[in-house]
């Protein structure tokens, strides 16, 4: 990606829910996702989630959503069994935008939010059959620390900078 093609990273807003749904729908069509992919789900689960720390979106200069990344606070009884007080990350990149630096740019924003919040660690729970996701998180510095049925759990220790 040239400098002119670099995505613009910004905080997600409610109006992004439809664009998020399009990204999620493309991931379902590509066989990379099986969960809900509608705008209501995107709004409630990512953009307006009460445990949200940050939800960043990557857009082109003309406003097309390339992907998004959410960072939530792990609370009691979270669905991933992540230690309370850690972050829980989720990354969703449009298949046509893969391998163009979108995920790396999103993670810079997420890491800034994690540091600001004082998180000790971030968990990424990735489907065991998702080699792209596993590779992405490994490239960002996450390392496997446990497994769940059908998933690999990776941890990123947030540096105190």
Order of alpha helices (4+ residues) and beta strands (2+ residues): beta-alpha-alpha-beta-beta-beta-alpha-beta-alpha-beta-beta
